[in-house]
Amino acid sequence: DFTPNAFVEETIADLKQKIGNDRVILGLSGGVDSTVAAVLLNKAIGENLYCIFVNNGLLRKDEFQSVLDQYKGMGLNVKGVDAADRFLGELAGIEEPEAKRKVIGKVFVDVFDDESKLVKDAKWLGQGTIYPDVIESVSVKGPSATIKSHHNVGGLPDYMKLQVVEPLRMLFKDEVRRVGASLGIDPELLGRHPFPGPGLSIRILGDITPEKVAILQEVDAIFINGLKEHGLYNDVWQAGAILLPVNSVGVMGDERTYEKVVALRAVQSTDGMTADWVHLPYEFLMEISNKIINRVKGVNRVVYDISSKPPATIEWE
Ligand code: XMP
């Protein structure tokens, strides 16, 4: 049986022993895993942990600033790096899902590498890898094809010459949350839905532009805030919105419109390997759909994704 307190104690002792007085660099994503990994490392080695939080321009609405503030409030030694223009610039015109992931992985490594050079004599790279990441990235790499390359596993190049330290490598998500709770991390942060490293880029089907990102951020914020307001957020494992690369005809007043379609997705899961779509109340879906269409310019139709995994995946790309 898993006991978070014992895990915390043992892990901190191990990390102290393993790392000693070395410096560690860790990329924070705003998610549960990297945050819990950072707090564990911070307890073990204090100011020798250098955290970097990169804005890739594909985060949720206002998330870069709010998450950065939250990290600082937790006493983490964290630097926010706003690289949104660099990411969006390199992504321009790219439509293919795996190509998007590759570009994002590459730019992330470049940005991260630049930043890590500023930390003199760093020896270690801390990562929030958890057990399902390890399994899925192994199991999807058949000889024929990679289903989806999760860029946060093994994606960093050798030239960084850092040893990897992954304190959560043997844990499942629920165990990570329990460890986080025993470390005193804000329950709201621990309860956050998983969010993919490539962010909104894989929820914008087709090419990515800053305008599309802004539209999707608005739609996503209405949906997620709605789930919170209605007390549904914690009943859902992951939720988000997808911007489809099609226009459909609508009518607004006496005007014909020809605008974008968004899909809403909410799933129940334990580890992301399988998932069922959530039976959100019709009244709730009606309210959210109306809000989105009335408030978000450029969107005139909302659909709800009723596909489970397998055979569909959680993300659309
Ligand atoms: P799929 O779409 O494969 O997603 O059913 C399973 C879980 O993984 C997340 N996901 C990713 N996370 N980099 C990530 O860090 C990725 O490239 C990536 N692709 C999917 C997805 O959000 C879900 O939680």
py3Dmol code that shows the C-alpha trace and the ligand (Angstrom):
import py3Dmol

protein = """\
ATOM      1  CA  ASP A   1       0.000   0.000   0.000  1.00  0.00           C
ATOM      2  CA  PHE A   2       1.284   3.450  -0.940  1.00  0.00           C
ATOM      3  CA  THR A   3       1.978   5.866   1.898  1.00  0.00           C
ATOM      4  CA  PRO A   4       2.720   9.419   0.731  1.00  0.00           C
ATOM      5  CA  ASN A   5       4.491  10.522   3.913  1.00  0.00           C
ATOM      6  CA  ALA A   6       6.944   7.653   3.772  1.00  0.00           C
ATOM      7  CA  PHE A   7       7.519   8.265   0.065  1.00  0.00           C
ATOM      8  CA  VAL A   8       8.262  11.935   0.735  1.00  0.00           C
ATOM      9  CA  GLU A   9      10.698  11.188   3.536  1.00  0.00           C
ATOM     10  CA  GLU A  10      12.557   8.489   1.630  1.00  0.00           C
ATOM     11  CA  THR A  11      12.661  10.455  -1.597  1.00  0.00           C
ATOM     12  CA  ILE A  12      14.012  13.593   0.042  1.00  0.00           C
ATOM     13  CA  ALA A  13      16.727  11.568   1.767  1.00  0.00           C
ATOM     14  CA  ASP A  14      17.602   9.825  -1.525  1.00  0.00           C
ATOM     15  CA  LEU A  15      17.692  13.090  -3.447  1.00  0.00           C
ATOM     16  CA  LYS A  16      19.964  14.700  -0.853  1.00  0.00           C
ATOM     17  CA  GLN A  17      22.318  11.777  -1.086  1.00  0.00           C
ATOM     18  CA  LYS A  18      22.291  11.540  -4.844  1.00  0.00           C
ATOM     19  CA  ILE A  19      22.588  15.253  -5.617  1.00  0.00           C
ATOM     20  CA  GLY A  20      24.630  16.580  -2.725  1.00  0.00           C
ATOM     21  CA  ASN A  21      25.609  20.172  -3.437  1.00  0.00           C
ATOM     22  CA  ASP A  22      25.057  19.975  -7.198  1.00  0.00           C
ATOM     23  CA  ARG A  23      22.762  22.301  -9.059  1.00  0.00           C
ATOM     24  CA  VAL A  24      19.584  21.008 -10.692  1.00  0.00           C
ATOM     25  CA  ILE A  25      17.567  22.593 -13.491  1.00  0.00           C
ATOM     26  CA  LEU A  26      13.901  21.741 -13.871  1.00  0.00           C
ATOM     27  CA  GLY A  27      11.320  22.830 -16.401  1.00  0.00           C
ATOM     28  CA  LEU A  28       7.974  23.599 -14.784  1.00  0.00           C
ATOM     29  CA  SER A  29       4.876  23.162 -16.916  1.00  0.00           C
ATOM     30  CA  GLY A  30       2.223  24.469 -14.553  1.00  0.00           C
ATOM     31  CA  GLY A  31       0.942  20.934 -14.146  1.00  0.00           C
ATOM     32  CA  VAL A  32       0.773  18.652 -11.155  1.00  0.00           C
ATOM     33  CA  ASP A  33       3.710  16.399 -12.005  1.00  0.00           C
ATOM     34  CA  SER A  34       6.436  18.961 -12.560  1.00  0.00           C
ATOM     35  CA  THR A  35       5.213  20.988  -9.580  1.00  0.00           C
ATOM     36  CA  VAL A  36       5.313  18.051  -7.184  1.00  0.00           C
ATOM     37  CA  ALA A  37       8.744  17.049  -8.524  1.00  0.00           C
ATOM     38  CA  ALA A  38       9.982  20.614  -7.996  1.00  0.00           C
ATOM     39  CA  VAL A  39       8.682  20.847  -4.439  1.00  0.00           C
ATOM     40  CA  LEU A  40      10.308  17.520  -3.537  1.00  0.00           C
ATOM     41  CA  LEU A  41      13.614  18.671  -5.009  1.00  0.00           C
ATOM     42  CA  ASN A  42      13.276  22.052  -3.346  1.00  0.00           C
ATOM     43  CA  LYS A  43      12.811  20.350   0.042  1.00  0.00           C
ATOM     44  CA  ALA A  44      15.902  18.262  -0.627  1.00  0.00           C
ATOM     45  CA  ILE A  45      18.324  20.822  -2.080  1.00  0.00           C
ATOM     46  CA  GLY A  46      16.728  24.271  -1.612  1.00  0.00           C
ATOM     47  CA  GLU A  47      18.149  27.083  -3.681  1.00  0.00           C
ATOM     48  CA  ASN A  48      20.272  24.712  -5.749  1.00  0.00           C
ATOM     49  CA  LEU A  49      17.085  23.906  -7.657  1.00  0.00           C
ATOM     50  CA  TYR A  50      16.652  26.296 -10.585  1.00  0.00           C
ATOM     51  CA  CYS A  51      13.179  26.131 -12.124  1.00  0.00           C
ATOM     52  CA  ILE A  52      12.329  27.465 -15.551  1.00  0.00           C
ATOM     53  CA  PHE A  53       8.755  28.079 -16.652  1.00  0.00           C
ATOM     54  CA  VAL A  54       8.445  28.709 -20.382  1.00  0.00           C
ATOM     55  CA  ASN A  55       5.530  30.463 -22.036  1.00  0.00           C
ATOM     56  CA  ASN A  56       5.172  28.686 -25.372  1.00  0.00           C
ATOM     57  CA  GLY A  57       2.234  30.876 -26.338  1.00  0.00           C
ATOM     58  CA  LEU A  58       0.002  27.804 -26.225  1.00  0.00           C
ATOM     59  CA  LEU A  59      -1.017  27.874 -22.587  1.00  0.00           C
ATOM     60  CA  ARG A  60      -4.534  28.511 -21.317  1.00  0.00           C
ATOM     61  CA  LYS A  61      -5.778  32.075 -21.050  1.00  0.00           C
ATOM     62  CA  ASP A  62      -3.704  34.195 -18.594  1.00  0.00           C
ATOM     63  CA  GLU A  63      -1.984  31.079 -17.336  1.00  0.00           C
ATOM     64  CA  PHE A  64       1.635  32.147 -17.769  1.00  0.00           C
ATOM     65  CA  GLN A  65       1.375  34.994 -15.281  1.00  0.00           C
ATOM     66  CA  SER A  66      -0.967  33.360 -12.789  1.00  0.00           C
ATOM     67  CA  VAL A  67       1.016  30.137 -12.586  1.00  0.00           C
ATOM     68  CA  LEU A  68       4.307  32.030 -12.301  1.00  0.00           C
ATOM     69  CA  ASP A  69       2.903  34.056  -9.407  1.00  0.00           C
ATOM     70  CA  GLN A  70       1.686  30.891  -7.748  1.00  0.00           C
ATOM     71  CA  TYR A  71       5.132  29.261  -8.014  1.00  0.00           C
ATOM     72  CA  LYS A  72       6.828  32.294  -6.522  1.00  0.00           C
ATOM     73  CA  GLY A  73       4.323  32.200  -3.666  1.00  0.00           C
ATOM     74  CA  MET A  74       5.394  28.606  -3.002  1.00  0.00           C
ATOM     75  CA  GLY A  75       8.994  29.671  -2.483  1.00  0.00           C
ATOM     76  CA  LEU A  76      10.323  28.004  -5.626  1.00  0.00           C
ATOM     77  CA  ASN A  77      13.361  29.524  -7.283  1.00  0.00           C
ATOM     78  CA  VAL A  78      11.676  30.035 -10.652  1.00  0.00           C
ATOM     79  CA  LYS A  79      12.349  32.088 -13.749  1.00  0.00           C
ATOM     80  CA  GLY A  80       9.568  32.791 -16.226  1.00  0.00           C
ATOM     81  CA  VAL A  81      10.699  32.896 -19.860  1.00  0.00           C
ATOM     82  CA  ASP A  82       8.263  34.345 -22.350  1.00  0.00           C
ATOM     83  CA  ALA A  83       9.055  32.646 -25.658  1.00  0.00           C
ATOM     84  CA  ALA A  84       5.554  32.819 -27.153  1.00  0.00           C
ATOM     85  CA  ASP A  85       6.656  34.669 -30.291  1.00  0.00           C
ATOM     86  CA  ARG A  86       9.456  32.235 -30.942  1.00  0.00           C
ATOM     87  CA  PHE A  87       7.169  29.199 -30.701  1.00  0.00           C
ATOM     88  CA  LEU A  88       4.349  30.696 -32.740  1.00  0.00           C
ATOM     89  CA  GLY A  89       6.829  31.949 -35.324  1.00  0.00           C
ATOM     90  CA  GLU A  90       8.326  28.495 -35.840  1.00  0.00           C
ATOM     91  CA  LEU A  91       4.886  26.861 -35.902  1.00  0.00           C
ATOM     92  CA  ALA A  92       3.523  29.114 -38.624  1.00  0.00           C
ATOM     93  CA  GLY A  93       2.160  27.120 -41.552  1.00  0.00           C
ATOM     94  CA  ILE A  94       2.646  23.696 -39.952  1.00  0.00           C
ATOM     95  CA  GLU A  95      -0.463  21.479 -40.071  1.00  0.00           C
ATOM     96  CA  GLU A  96       0.623  17.944 -39.350  1.00  0.00           C
ATOM     97  CA  PRO A  97       0.223  16.921 -35.661  1.00  0.00           C
ATOM     98  CA  GLU A  98       3.547  15.150 -35.235  1.00  0.00           C
ATOM     99  CA  ALA A  99       5.322  17.971 -37.053  1.00  0.00           C
ATOM    100  CA  LYS A 100       3.816  20.411 -34.532  1.00  0.00           C
ATOM    101  CA  ARG A 101       5.084  18.301 -31.653  1.00  0.00           C
ATOM    102  CA  LYS A 102       8.549  18.124 -33.208  1.00  0.00           C
ATOM    103  CA  VAL A 103       8.775  21.889 -33.672  1.00  0.00           C
ATOM    104  CA  ILE A 104       7.562  22.537 -30.140  1.00  0.00           C
ATOM    105  CA  GLY A 105       9.983  19.975 -28.741  1.00  0.00           C
ATOM    106  CA  LYS A 106      12.851  21.531 -30.664  1.00  0.00           C
ATOM    107  CA  VAL A 107      12.062  25.128 -29.729  1.00  0.00           C
ATOM    108  CA  PHE A 108      11.558  24.093 -26.132  1.00  0.00           C
ATOM    109  CA  VAL A 109      14.974  22.451 -26.078  1.00  0.00           C
ATOM    110  CA  ASP A 110      16.548  25.559 -27.640  1.00  0.00           C
ATOM    111  CA  VAL A 111      14.922  27.904 -25.147  1.00  0.00           C
ATOM    112  CA  PHE A 112      15.650  25.599 -22.262  1.00  0.00           C
ATOM    113  CA  ASP A 113      19.229  25.145 -23.362  1.00  0.00           C
ATOM    114  CA  ASP A 114      19.766  28.910 -23.564  1.00  0.00           C
ATOM    115  CA  GLU A 115      18.344  29.315 -20.088  1.00  0.00           C
ATOM    116  CA  SER A 116      20.228  26.417 -18.560  1.00  0.00           C
ATOM    117  CA  LYS A 117      23.539  27.839 -19.790  1.00  0.00           C
ATOM    118  CA  LEU A 118      22.859  30.726 -17.441  1.00  0.00           C
ATOM    119  CA  VAL A 119      22.920  28.333 -14.492  1.00  0.00           C
ATOM    120  CA  LYS A 120      26.623  27.765 -13.982  1.00  0.00           C
ATOM    121  CA  ASP A 121      27.845  24.228 -13.308  1.00  0.00           C
ATOM    122  CA  ALA A 122      24.429  22.591 -13.333  1.00  0.00           C
ATOM    123  CA  LYS A 123      24.793  18.800 -13.200  1.00  0.00           C
ATOM    124  CA  TRP A 124      21.231  17.521 -13.182  1.00  0.00           C
ATOM    125  CA  LEU A 125      18.019  17.848 -15.088  1.00  0.00           C
ATOM    126  CA  GLY A 126      14.944  17.349 -12.899  1.00  0.00           C
ATOM    127  CA  GLN A 127      11.806  16.022 -14.593  1.00  0.00           C
ATOM    128  CA  GLY A 128       8.247  15.323 -13.503  1.00  0.00           C
ATOM    129  CA  THR A 129       7.989  12.094 -15.498  1.00  0.00           C
ATOM    130  CA  ILE A 130       5.452   9.697 -13.995  1.00  0.00           C
ATOM    131  CA  TYR A 131       4.899   5.994 -14.584  1.00  0.00           C
ATOM    132  CA  PRO A 132       2.256   6.205 -17.351  1.00  0.00           C
ATOM    133  CA  ASP A 133       4.571   8.553 -19.330  1.00  0.00           C
ATOM    134  CA  VAL A 134       7.278   5.921 -19.166  1.00  0.00           C
ATOM    135  CA  ILE A 135       4.906   3.114 -20.201  1.00  0.00           C
ATOM    136  CA  GLU A 136       3.107   4.978 -22.959  1.00  0.00           C
ATOM    137  CA  SER A 137       6.268   6.294 -24.571  1.00  0.00           C
ATOM    138  CA  VAL A 138       7.677   2.779 -24.624  1.00  0.00           C
ATOM    139  CA  SER A 139       4.513   1.045 -25.790  1.00  0.00           C
ATOM    140  CA  VAL A 140       3.669   3.438 -28.607  1.00  0.00           C
ATOM    141  CA  LYS A 141       7.097   3.160 -30.159  1.00  0.00           C
ATOM    142  CA  GLY A 142       6.509   0.115 -32.279  1.00  0.00           C
ATOM    143  CA  PRO A 143       8.816  -0.581 -35.204  1.00  0.00           C
ATOM    144  CA  SER A 144       6.248   0.902 -37.589  1.00  0.00           C
ATOM    145  CA  ALA A 145       5.263   4.190 -36.068  1.00  0.00           C
ATOM    146  CA  THR A 146       5.019   6.422 -33.063  1.00  0.00           C
ATOM    147  CA  ILE A 147       1.362   7.056 -32.307  1.00  0.00           C
ATOM    148  CA  LYS A 148       2.066  10.266 -30.481  1.00  0.00           C
ATOM    149  CA  SER A 149       5.504  11.353 -29.411  1.00  0.00           C
ATOM    150  CA  HIS A 150       5.180  12.694 -25.902  1.00  0.00           C
ATOM    151  CA  HIS A 151       7.909  15.228 -26.075  1.00  0.00           C
ATOM    152  CA  ASN A 152       8.478  15.358 -22.348  1.00  0.00           C
ATOM    153  CA  VAL A 153       9.992  11.876 -22.267  1.00  0.00           C
ATOM    154  CA  GLY A 154      13.554  11.502 -23.424  1.00  0.00           C
ATOM    155  CA  GLY A 155      13.331  14.510 -25.712  1.00  0.00           C
ATOM    156  CA  LEU A 156      16.391  16.371 -24.510  1.00  0.00           C
ATOM    157  CA  PRO A 157      19.610  16.145 -26.461  1.00  0.00           C
ATOM    158  CA  ASP A 158      22.890  14.763 -25.216  1.00  0.00           C
ATOM    159  CA  TYR A 159      24.737  18.022 -25.555  1.00  0.00           C
ATOM    160  CA  MET A 160      23.050  19.303 -22.454  1.00  0.00           C
ATOM    161  CA  LYS A 161      25.273  16.823 -20.618  1.00  0.00           C
ATOM    162  CA  LEU A 162      22.994  16.667 -17.627  1.00  0.00           C
ATOM    163  CA  GLN A 163      22.064  13.599 -15.661  1.00  0.00           C
ATOM    164  CA  VAL A 164      18.340  13.089 -15.324  1.00  0.00           C
ATOM    165  CA  VAL A 165      16.603  12.916 -11.969  1.00  0.00           C
ATOM    166  CA  GLU A 166      12.933  11.850 -12.000  1.00  0.00           C
ATOM    167  CA  PRO A 167      11.610  11.454  -8.450  1.00  0.00           C
ATOM    168  CA  LEU A 168       8.071  10.513  -9.586  1.00  0.00           C
ATOM    169  CA  ARG A 169       9.045   7.924 -12.168  1.00  0.00           C
ATOM    170  CA  MET A 170       7.386   5.035 -10.339  1.00  0.00           C
ATOM    171  CA  LEU A 171       4.143   6.815  -9.413  1.00  0.00           C
ATOM    172  CA  PHE A 172       0.667   6.969 -10.884  1.00  0.00           C
ATOM    173  CA  LYS A 173      -1.171  10.262 -11.106  1.00  0.00           C
ATOM    174  CA  ASP A 174      -3.328   9.710  -8.026  1.00  0.00           C
ATOM    175  CA  GLU A 175      -0.210   8.875  -6.026  1.00  0.00           C
ATOM    176  CA  VAL A 176       1.475  12.052  -7.262  1.00  0.00           C
ATOM    177  CA  ARG A 177      -1.544  14.043  -6.054  1.00  0.00           C
ATOM    178  CA  ARG A 178      -1.372  12.352  -2.652  1.00  0.00           C
ATOM    179  CA  VAL A 179       2.351  13.130  -2.409  1.00  0.00           C
ATOM    180  CA  GLY A 180       1.571  16.731  -3.351  1.00  0.00           C
ATOM    181  CA  ALA A 181      -1.049  16.940  -0.615  1.00  0.00           C
ATOM    182  CA  SER A 182       1.362  15.597   1.977  1.00  0.00           C
ATOM    183  CA  LEU A 183       3.841  18.280   0.830  1.00  0.00           C
ATOM    184  CA  GLY A 184       1.180  20.929   1.523  1.00  0.00           C
ATOM    185  CA  ILE A 185       0.674  21.991  -2.096  1.00  0.00           C
ATOM    186  CA  ASP A 186      -2.536  23.945  -2.788  1.00  0.00           C
ATOM    187  CA  PRO A 187      -5.374  21.445  -3.448  1.00  0.00           C
ATOM    188  CA  GLU A 188      -6.563  23.567  -6.369  1.00  0.00           C
ATOM    189  CA  LEU A 189      -3.207  23.170  -8.092  1.00  0.00           C
ATOM    190  CA  LEU A 190      -3.167  19.443  -7.326  1.00  0.00           C
ATOM    191  CA  GLY A 191      -6.640  19.014  -8.727  1.00  0.00           C
ATOM    192  CA  ARG A 192      -5.800  20.635 -12.035  1.00  0.00           C
ATOM    193  CA  HIS A 193      -6.665  18.653 -15.117  1.00  0.00           C
ATOM    194  CA  PRO A 194      -3.761  17.234 -17.120  1.00  0.00           C
ATOM    195  CA  PHE A 195      -2.687  19.510 -19.948  1.00  0.00           C
ATOM    196  CA  PRO A 196      -0.446  18.390 -22.811  1.00  0.00           C
ATOM    197  CA  GLY A 197       3.056  19.812 -23.230  1.00  0.00           C
ATOM    198  CA  PRO A 198       2.296  21.022 -26.785  1.00  0.00           C
ATOM    199  CA  GLY A 199      -0.653  22.855 -25.248  1.00  0.00           C
ATOM    200  CA  LEU A 200      -3.342  24.340 -27.442  1.00  0.00           C
ATOM    201  CA  SER A 201      -1.342  23.598 -30.608  1.00  0.00           C
ATOM    202  CA  ILE A 202      -2.756  20.069 -30.768  1.00  0.00           C
ATOM    203  CA  ARG A 203      -6.269  21.413 -30.143  1.00  0.00           C
ATOM    204  CA  ILE A 204      -6.096  23.734 -33.138  1.00  0.00           C
ATOM    205  CA  LEU A 205      -6.563  21.417 -36.083  1.00  0.00           C
ATOM    206  CA  GLY A 206      -4.617  22.594 -39.086  1.00  0.00           C
ATOM    207  CA  ASP A 207      -2.201  25.506 -38.992  1.00  0.00           C
ATOM    208  CA  ILE A 208      -1.727  27.680 -35.925  1.00  0.00           C
ATOM    209  CA  THR A 209      -2.007  31.449 -35.883  1.00  0.00           C
ATOM    210  CA  PRO A 210      -2.015  33.857 -32.924  1.00  0.00           C
ATOM    211  CA  GLU A 211      -5.648  34.711 -33.780  1.00  0.00           C
ATOM    212  CA  LYS A 212      -6.707  31.070 -33.562  1.00  0.00           C
ATOM    213  CA  VAL A 213      -4.867  30.672 -30.256  1.00  0.00           C
ATOM    214  CA  ALA A 214      -6.698  33.723 -28.883  1.00  0.00           C
ATOM    215  CA  ILE A 215     -10.093  32.337 -29.996  1.00  0.00           C
ATOM    216  CA  LEU A 216      -9.415  28.953 -28.463  1.00  0.00           C
ATOM    217  CA  GLN A 217      -8.177  30.486 -25.203  1.00  0.00           C
ATOM    218  CA  GLU A 218     -11.482  32.350 -24.849  1.00  0.00           C
ATOM    219  CA  VAL A 219     -13.576  29.270 -25.633  1.00  0.00           C
ATOM    220  CA  ASP A 220     -11.529  27.077 -23.313  1.00  0.00           C
ATOM    221  CA  ALA A 221     -11.780  29.616 -20.463  1.00  0.00           C
ATOM    222  CA  ILE A 222     -15.586  29.761 -20.761  1.00  0.00           C
ATOM    223  CA  PHE A 223     -15.791  25.966 -20.685  1.00  0.00           C
ATOM    224  CA  ILE A 224     -13.343  25.425 -17.828  1.00  0.00           C
ATOM    225  CA  ASN A 225     -14.705  28.276 -15.697  1.00  0.00           C
ATOM    226  CA  GLY A 226     -18.205  26.937 -16.350  1.00  0.00           C
ATOM    227  CA  LEU A 227     -17.188  23.508 -15.088  1.00  0.00           C
ATOM    228  CA  LYS A 228     -15.782  25.133 -11.936  1.00  0.00           C
ATOM    229  CA  GLU A 229     -18.818  27.348 -11.355  1.00  0.00           C
ATOM    230  CA  HIS A 230     -21.155  24.380 -11.653  1.00  0.00           C
ATOM    231  CA  GLY A 231     -19.067  22.175  -9.361  1.00  0.00           C
ATOM    232  CA  LEU A 232     -18.325  19.789 -12.220  1.00  0.00           C
ATOM    233  CA  TYR A 233     -14.587  20.400 -12.607  1.00  0.00           C
ATOM    234  CA  ASN A 234     -13.511  17.802 -10.055  1.00  0.00           C
ATOM    235  CA  ASP A 235     -15.809  15.155 -11.540  1.00  0.00           C
ATOM    236  CA  VAL A 236     -13.943  15.374 -14.823  1.00  0.00           C
ATOM    237  CA  TRP A 237     -10.455  13.994 -15.388  1.00  0.00           C
ATOM    238  CA  GLN A 238      -9.603  16.265 -18.299  1.00  0.00           C
ATOM    239  CA  ALA A 239     -11.521  18.811 -20.342  1.00  0.00           C
ATOM    240  CA  GLY A 240     -10.808  21.266 -23.090  1.00  0.00           C
ATOM    241  CA  ALA A 241     -11.929  22.729 -26.361  1.00  0.00           C
ATOM    242  CA  ILE A 242     -10.809  22.032 -29.900  1.00  0.00           C
ATOM    243  CA  LEU A 243     -10.857  24.528 -32.759  1.00  0.00           C
ATOM    244  CA  LEU A 244     -11.885  22.762 -35.952  1.00  0.00           C
ATOM    245  CA  PRO A 245     -10.562  23.734 -39.360  1.00  0.00           C
ATOM    246  CA  VAL A 246     -14.022  24.130 -40.836  1.00  0.00           C
ATOM    247  CA  ASN A 247     -16.474  26.966 -41.159  1.00  0.00           C
ATOM    248  CA  SER A 248     -20.196  26.440 -40.965  1.00  0.00           C
ATOM    249  CA  VAL A 249     -23.138  28.634 -41.824  1.00  0.00           C
ATOM    250  CA  GLY A 250     -25.075  30.326 -39.071  1.00  0.00           C
ATOM    251  CA  VAL A 251     -27.392  33.267 -38.576  1.00  0.00           C
ATOM    252  CA  MET A 252     -26.934  36.227 -36.234  1.00  0.00           C
ATOM    253  CA  GLY A 253     -29.765  38.805 -36.280  1.00  0.00           C
ATOM    254  CA  ASP A 254     -30.625  38.936 -39.989  1.00  0.00           C
ATOM    255  CA  GLU A 255     -27.034  38.301 -41.012  1.00  0.00           C
ATOM    256  CA  ARG A 256     -25.740  35.086 -42.426  1.00  0.00           C
ATOM    257  CA  THR A 257     -22.475  34.076 -40.745  1.00  0.00           C
ATOM    258  CA  TYR A 258     -19.810  31.673 -41.939  1.00  0.00           C
ATOM    259  CA  GLU A 259     -17.572  30.986 -38.978  1.00  0.00           C
ATOM    260  CA  LYS A 260     -15.572  28.445 -37.024  1.00  0.00           C
ATOM    261  CA  VAL A 261     -16.794  25.331 -35.218  1.00  0.00           C
ATOM    262  CA  VAL A 262     -15.433  24.345 -31.805  1.00  0.00           C
ATOM    263  CA  ALA A 263     -15.720  20.963 -30.141  1.00  0.00           C
ATOM    264  CA  LEU A 264     -15.857  20.500 -26.379  1.00  0.00           C
ATOM    265  CA  ARG A 265     -14.302  17.400 -24.847  1.00  0.00           C
ATOM    266  CA  ALA A 266     -14.551  16.143 -21.282  1.00  0.00           C
ATOM    267  CA  VAL A 267     -13.352  12.700 -20.279  1.00  0.00           C
ATOM    268  CA  GLN A 268     -13.240  10.425 -17.292  1.00  0.00           C
ATOM    269  CA  SER A 269     -10.086   8.382 -16.857  1.00  0.00           C
ATOM    270  CA  THR A 270      -7.651   7.135 -14.254  1.00  0.00           C
ATOM    271  CA  ASP A 271      -4.388   7.363 -16.151  1.00  0.00           C
ATOM    272  CA  GLY A 272      -5.199   8.661 -19.630  1.00  0.00           C
ATOM    273  CA  MET A 273      -4.617   5.267 -21.230  1.00  0.00           C
ATOM    274  CA  THR A 274      -8.348   4.672 -21.610  1.00  0.00           C
ATOM    275  CA  ALA A 275     -11.097   7.249 -21.246  1.00  0.00           C
ATOM    276  CA  ASP A 276     -14.864   7.636 -21.390  1.00  0.00           C
ATOM    277  CA  TRP A 277     -16.616  10.800 -22.444  1.00  0.00           C
ATOM    278  CA  VAL A 278     -18.442  12.470 -19.579  1.00  0.00           C
ATOM    279  CA  HIS A 279     -22.234  12.761 -19.594  1.00  0.00           C
ATOM    280  CA  LEU A 280     -22.287  16.479 -18.819  1.00  0.00           C
ATOM    281  CA  PRO A 281     -25.791  17.789 -18.088  1.00  0.00           C
ATOM    282  CA  TYR A 282     -27.640  19.108 -21.146  1.00  0.00           C
ATOM    283  CA  GLU A 283     -28.526  22.313 -19.292  1.00  0.00           C
ATOM    284  CA  PHE A 284     -24.844  22.938 -18.650  1.00  0.00           C
ATOM    285  CA  LEU A 285     -23.881  22.257 -22.257  1.00  0.00           C
ATOM    286  CA  MET A 286     -26.641  24.609 -23.403  1.00  0.00           C
ATOM    287  CA  GLU A 287     -25.378  27.423 -21.181  1.00  0.00           C
ATOM    288  CA  ILE A 288     -21.752  26.986 -22.256  1.00  0.00           C
ATOM    289  CA  SER A 289     -22.652  26.760 -25.922  1.00  0.00           C
ATOM    290  CA  ASN A 290     -24.685  29.975 -25.730  1.00  0.00           C
ATOM    291  CA  LYS A 291     -21.916  31.790 -23.892  1.00  0.00           C
ATOM    292  CA  ILE A 292     -19.294  30.717 -26.394  1.00  0.00           C
ATOM    293  CA  ILE A 293     -21.326  31.671 -29.446  1.00  0.00           C
ATOM    294  CA  ASN A 294     -22.427  35.001 -27.965  1.00  0.00           C
ATOM    295  CA  ARG A 295     -19.064  36.044 -26.595  1.00  0.00           C
ATOM    296  CA  VAL A 296     -16.389  34.629 -28.836  1.00  0.00           C
ATOM    297  CA  LYS A 297     -16.149  36.415 -32.134  1.00  0.00           C
ATOM    298  CA  GLY A 298     -15.502  34.046 -35.020  1.00  0.00           C
ATOM    299  CA  VAL A 299     -17.292  31.007 -33.570  1.00  0.00           C
ATOM    300  CA  ASN A 300     -20.899  30.202 -34.530  1.00  0.00           C
ATOM    301  CA  ARG A 301     -21.232  26.506 -33.692  1.00  0.00           C
ATOM    302  CA  VAL A 302     -20.357  24.255 -30.737  1.00  0.00           C
ATOM    303  CA  VAL A 303     -20.362  20.447 -30.769  1.00  0.00           C
ATOM    304  CA  TYR A 304     -19.699  17.924 -27.993  1.00  0.00           C
ATOM    305  CA  ASP A 305     -17.314  15.026 -28.513  1.00  0.00           C
ATOM    306  CA  ILE A 306     -18.943  11.687 -27.575  1.00  0.00           C
ATOM    307  CA  SER A 307     -16.011   9.405 -28.407  1.00  0.00           C
ATOM    308  CA  SER A 308     -14.220   7.195 -25.929  1.00  0.00           C
ATOM    309  CA  LYS A 309     -10.589   6.055 -25.896  1.00  0.00           C
ATOM    310  CA  PRO A 310      -9.979   3.666 -27.510  1.00  0.00           C
ATOM    311  CA  PRO A 311     -10.548   3.943 -30.382  1.00  0.00           C
ATOM    312  CA  ALA A 312     -10.484   7.761 -30.241  1.00  0.00           C
ATOM    313  CA  THR A 313      -7.676   9.411 -28.296  1.00  0.00           C
ATOM    314  CA  ILE A 314      -8.288  12.149 -25.737  1.00  0.00           C
ATOM    315  CA  GLU A 315      -6.654  14.833 -27.858  1.00  0.00           C
ATOM    316  CA  TRP A 316      -7.731  15.235 -31.461  1.00  0.00           C
ATOM    317  CA  GLU A 317      -4.143  15.317 -32.709  1.00  0.00           C
TER     318      GLU A 317
END
"""
ligand_1 = """\
24
XMP
P -4.152 10.922 -25.901
O -4.575 12.016 -26.823
O -2.938 10.179 -26.378
O -3.748 11.630 -24.560
O -5.298 9.989 -25.568
C -3.488 10.971 -23.353
C -3.022 12.015 -22.361
O -1.755 12.526 -22.775
C -1.840 13.912 -23.036
N -1.003 14.177 -24.227
C 0.215 14.716 -24.180
N 0.952 15.165 -23.136
N 2.676 15.775 -24.640
C 2.163 15.718 -23.390
O 2.829 16.153 -22.464
C 1.995 15.339 -25.732
O 2.470 15.431 -26.864
C 0.703 14.783 -25.480
N -0.251 14.247 -26.284
C -1.279 13.891 -25.495
C -3.301 14.210 -23.243
O -3.605 15.559 -22.958
C -3.941 13.232 -22.278
O -3.903 13.728 -20.958
"""
view = py3Dmol.view(width=600, height=400)
view.addModel(protein, "pdb")
view.setStyle({"model": 0}, {"cartoon": {"style": "trace"}})
view.addModel(ligand_1, "xyz")
view.setStyle({"model": 1}, {"stick": {}})
view.zoomTo()
view.show()
